[in-house]
Structure formats: C-alpha cells, structure tokens
C-alpha cells in the first residue's frame, strides 16, 4: 500500500483518531539508514491526529560501544545481570539513540521529549543470583505522558527506569513498551524490529489469536525463531493486559509502518486479543465491496460474473469475512425451498490472506447455516477449486440430476461447465 492511497488510509481514521499507538523500536532499527523513512511514517501518523509514544531499546548500540571500548557487557537486552560497567554503557548508548531520534523527529517538524516516567525497582536476587542494576517496571507515569500527548509532544522512553532514591536501572524495552501500552490503554503496540515478524518453521505468521500464541509458546516454543521470542512473549502479555492489537514488523521496510497500520495485508505479524475476525451478512451497501474484492477471481474465471444489480437483489444470501471491519473473504448460500437444498457459492479469499483457514471457516459457516435452516444437502459448482471441496470440505462429485430444477436450467445456459459437487447434511 502506498501512503498516497488516501482512500485506504481514510477508512481507518475514525477508529484511530486521538488514540494512542506505542511504537517499540529496537535500537538496531534506529541505527539503520532506513530510520529516516520510518520517521516519515511516524510523521504521517501524527498528521492524522494519532498519539504516538516511542520506546526504544539499546542492545546493538551497547554491543557496538562495548566493542569500541574493549569491554564485555554483562547484559545486552535488560534481562540479565547488569553490573556497573554495563549500566554505564547502557546510559551512554541510550542517550546516543535518544539523540538520534530527537534529531530525526526535528527534521520532520515534530516535537518530542525524553522522559523519566518509568519508575523501576531492582530485580533483586533470583535463584541465588544478584541482578545488580537490572530493574523491573513498577509504575508508569500516566499523567505525565497524557500531558505531553495533549500538547502534541511525542514522549521518548529509554530502556531505563528510576527510583525515588535517584538510582537508575537497566530495564527491558519490550517490557517497558507493554507497561506503557497497557497503562495508557493504547489501541496498538507495534514492535519495530529488523525481523519480518513472527517466524515459525521458516514461515511468516501473518496473524494469530493470543490464545493460539499462548499455546505455541507453551508447546512449540522451539519452532519459533529465537531472535523474536521476546517479542512473542511480550506481545501475548500485552494482549492479556488489555492491548487489543500487537504488531511485529520489520522497521527497515520502506513504508512498512503505514502498510501495517492502514491495510488488511500488512507486512508483518498481527497478534489480536478480541473479536478481530467476523463473518457477517452483507448489506446492500456492501455490493461494491464484494465486486471489488472478487474482481480478479472473476477475471480468472474462478468465479462466475455477477452484476451489481444481481448482487443487490439477492444480497441477503451473501456473507463477508472481515478483519478489523475490512472484507478479505466472502461466500453465499442460495436456498432452493422446493428441494430443501442449499448452494454454497461465491467463495473467495483475498490472496493476501490465503492459507490461513479463512476459506475453511466460510465453508463451515455456510454448512452450519444450512443445517440451521433444516436443509438436507448442499451443492456447489466449481471450475478450479473442486479438489479442495472434495478433499477438505467433504463434498462428493455429483451430476446435473443432483441440482434443483431451477438450478439445472441456469446450469444448462452457462458455458462454464462447472463440476457439480454435493454434500448431504444429516
């Protein structure tokens, strides 16, 4: 999606205006040449009255500084033991990265401020190990952050926390981002990394419900890329803390943040906690969306062509599969009362959301609806997807005699010569 596609962006504005997005930047992203492009995306968010909070890490910067000084840091990501030398490295590296962010935001004519809004306490002694200057987030200064946001100022939060005695602690930036997003009731938390998203067995997971992610972390953790495990764990924690959407994206992809936020497809992984997916009956105003959604499939002769008037005349037969209110799939159930049969038709899933089980859900939805209506069988006609219906959906190949009389007439008039498939409903 191009940021110039205003129609695509404007669909989301009512839901996002004046809401809070927490963007958690890996320090490595800030150090890349592509960071200037990411700042342009952030400027677009601000221009749309979306409140942005930036949390940044510092692991790569600490490692670079340590190597330059010939030192060996005890803790890169804020989860291990932080000795005094490593804390000093973290302070210097964090200040450098914050300066880079402030400088870049200034070039976008955006105001920002580095804050001390994270109160931290020492992690303490765990299993006999003293974690020294490593801390855990105790409190987020919600009033401070809301005050800054109300003045159009972007808060920048370092991977550091402070206590009332003037002590500074190294804290994990992922944990800070979750705490801030939860406390400020953010609608989105975006982990911006140098990875493409959540990878399982070399495959990018485009979207996953938090309950499924919990299961993966409990039973299949070894199947996930080690480099992204911290993001996965904190994404799940954020969803359980009330953040409805968590994204993991590659911050080095041009226009990636806008594509993730303002399109159905996105570029990375979405973890969601509530009713993100929905199958609903289409309304007359959806006819244009249905035609636009299926245009390519009709051109490829996968679906039979329908006019807008035909759709609107029978709109009650059509259903949309939505993600965040945007259609990515559809199906229809045409009922033939004279033979007590139903026809599953117009099944389509956008290519960007294939292989995610959406087609199976739509087929199951129609089957359940047919059963509710007391129909005795389902028929479907297909020119290219008949193998799927037979192997995955339980249909068997039939003949013209299996069609209701009215459907036989229209079938004989068609030139598509579709295969006829039947499924009894008992």
Secondary structure in CASP SS format (residue, H / E / C, confidence):
PFRMAT SS
TARGET T0000
AUTHOR 0000-0000-0000
METHOD secondary structure of the structure
MODEL  1
X C 1.00
X C 1.00
X C 1.00
X C 1.00
X C 1.00
X H 1.00
X H 1.00
X H 1.00
X H 1.00
X H 1.00
X H 1.00
X H 1.00
X H 1.00
X H 1.00
X H 1.00
X H 1.00
X C 1.00
X C 1.00
X C 1.00
X E 1.00
X E 1.00
X E 1.00
X E 1.00
X E 1.00
X E 1.00
X C 1.00
X H 1.00
X H 1.00
X H 1.00
X H 1.00
X C 1.00
X C 1.00
X C 1.00
X C 1.00
X H 1.00
X H 1.00
X H 1.00
X H 1.00
X H 1.00
X H 1.00
X H 1.00
X H 1.00
X H 1.00
X H 1.00
X H 1.00
X H 1.00
X H 1.00
X C 1.00
X C 1.00
X C 1.00
X E 1.00
X E 1.00
X E 1.00
X E 1.00
X E 1.00
X E 1.00
X C 1.00
X C 1.00
X H 1.00
X H 1.00
X H 1.00
X H 1.00
X H 1.00
X H 1.00
X H 1.00
X H 1.00
X H 1.00
X H 1.00
X H 1.00
X C 1.00
X C 1.00
X C 1.00
X C 1.00
X C 1.00
X C 1.00
X C 1.00
X C 1.00
X C 1.00
X C 1.00
X C 1.00
X C 1.00
X E 1.00
X C 1.00
X H 1.00
X H 1.00
X H 1.00
X H 1.00
X H 1.00
X H 1.00
X H 1.00
X H 1.00
X H 1.00
X H 1.00
X H 1.00
X H 1.00
X H 1.00
X H 1.00
X H 1.00
X H 1.00
X H 1.00
X H 1.00
X H 1.00
X H 1.00
X H 1.00
X H 1.00
X H 1.00
X H 1.00
X C 1.00
X C 1.00
X C 1.00
X E 1.00
X E 1.00
X E 1.00
X E 1.00
X C 1.00
X C 1.00
X C 1.00
X E 1.00
X E 1.00
X E 1.00
X E 1.00
X E 1.00
X C 1.00
X C 1.00
X E 1.00
X E 1.00
X C 1.00
X C 1.00
X E 1.00
X E 1.00
X C 1.00
X E 1.00
X C 1.00
X E 1.00
X E 1.00
X E 1.00
X E 1.00
X E 1.00
X E 1.00
X E 1.00
X C 1.00
X H 1.00
X H 1.00
X H 1.00
X H 1.00
X H 1.00
X H 1.00
X H 1.00
X H 1.00
X H 1.00
X C 1.00
X C 1.00
X E 1.00
X E 1.00
X E 1.00
X E 1.00
X E 1.00
X C 1.00
X C 1.00
X E 1.00
X E 1.00
X E 1.00
X C 1.00
X C 1.00
X C 1.00
X C 1.00
X C 1.00
X E 1.00
X E 1.00
X E 1.00
X C 1.00
X C 1.00
X H 1.00
X H 1.00
X H 1.00
X H 1.00
X H 1.00
X H 1.00
X H 1.00
X H 1.00
X H 1.00
X H 1.00
X H 1.00
X C 1.00
X C 1.00
X C 1.00
X C 1.00
X E 1.00
X E 1.00
X E 1.00
X E 1.00
X E 1.00
X E 1.00
X C 1.00
X C 1.00
X C 1.00
X C 1.00
X C 1.00
X E 1.00
X E 1.00
X C 1.00
X C 1.00
X E 1.00
X E 1.00
X C 1.00
X C 1.00
X E 1.00
X E 1.00
X E 1.00
X H 1.00
X H 1.00
X H 1.00
X H 1.00
X H 1.00
X H 1.00
X H 1.00
X H 1.00
X H 1.00
X H 1.00
X C 1.00
X H 1.00
X H 1.00
X H 1.00
X E 1.00
X C 1.00
X H 1.00
X H 1.00
X H 1.00
X H 1.00
X H 1.00
X H 1.00
X H 1.00
X H 1.00
X H 1.00
X H 1.00
X H 1.00
X H 1.00
X H 1.00
X H 1.00
X H 1.00
X C 1.00
X C 1.00
X C 1.00
X C 1.00
X E 1.00
X E 1.00
X E 1.00
X E 1.00
X E 1.00
X E 1.00
X C 1.00
X C 1.00
X C 1.00
X C 1.00
X C 1.00
X H 1.00
X H 1.00
X H 1.00
X H 1.00
X H 1.00
X H 1.00
X C 1.00
X C 1.00
X C 1.00
X C 1.00
X C 1.00
X C 1.00
X C 1.00
X E 1.00
X E 1.00
X E 1.00
X E 1.00
X C 1.00
X C 1.00
X C 1.00
X C 1.00
X E 1.00
X E 1.00
X E 1.00
X E 1.00
X E 1.00
X C 1.00
X C 1.00
X H 1.00
X H 1.00
X H 1.00
X H 1.00
X H 1.00
X H 1.00
X H 1.00
X H 1.00
X H 1.00
X H 1.00
X H 1.00
X H 1.00
X H 1.00
X H 1.00
X H 1.00
X H 1.00
X C 1.00
X C 1.00
X C 1.00
X C 1.00
X C 1.00
X C 1.00
X C 1.00
X C 1.00
X H 1.00
X H 1.00
X H 1.00
X H 1.00
X H 1.00
X H 1.00
X C 1.00
X H 1.00
X H 1.00
X H 1.00
X E 1.00
X E 1.00
X E 1.00
X E 1.00
X E 1.00
X E 1.00
X C 1.00
X C 1.00
X E 1.00
X E 1.00
X E 1.00
X E 1.00
X E 1.00
X E 1.00
X E 1.00
X E 1.00
X E 1.00
X E 1.00
X E 1.00
X C 1.00
X C 1.00
X C 1.00
X C 1.00
X E 1.00
X E 1.00
X E 1.00
X E 1.00
X E 1.00
X E 1.00
X E 1.00
X E 1.00
X E 1.00
X C 1.00
X H 1.00
X H 1.00
X H 1.00
X C 1.00
X C 1.00
X C 1.00
X C 1.00
X H 1.00
X H 1.00
X H 1.00
X H 1.00
X H 1.00
X H 1.00
X H 1.00
X H 1.00
X H 1.00
X H 1.00
X H 1.00
X H 1.00
X H 1.00
X H 1.00
X H 1.00
X C 1.00
X C 1.00
X C 1.00
X C 1.00
X E 1.00
X E 1.00
X E 1.00
X E 1.00
X E 1.00
X E 1.00
X C 1.00
X C 1.00
X C 1.00
X H 1.00
X H 1.00
X H 1.00
X H 1.00
X H 1.00
X H 1.00
X C 1.00
X C 1.00
X C 1.00
X C 1.00
X E 1.00
X E 1.00
X C 1.00
X C 1.00
X H 1.00
X H 1.00
X H 1.00
X C 1.00
X C 1.00
X H 1.00
X H 1.00
X H 1.00
X H 1.00
X H 1.00
X H 1.00
X H 1.00
X H 1.00
X H 1.00
X C 1.00
X C 1.00
X C 1.00
X C 1.00
X C 1.00
X E 1.00
X E 1.00
X E 1.00
X E 1.00
X E 1.00
X E 1.00
X C 1.00
X C 1.00
END
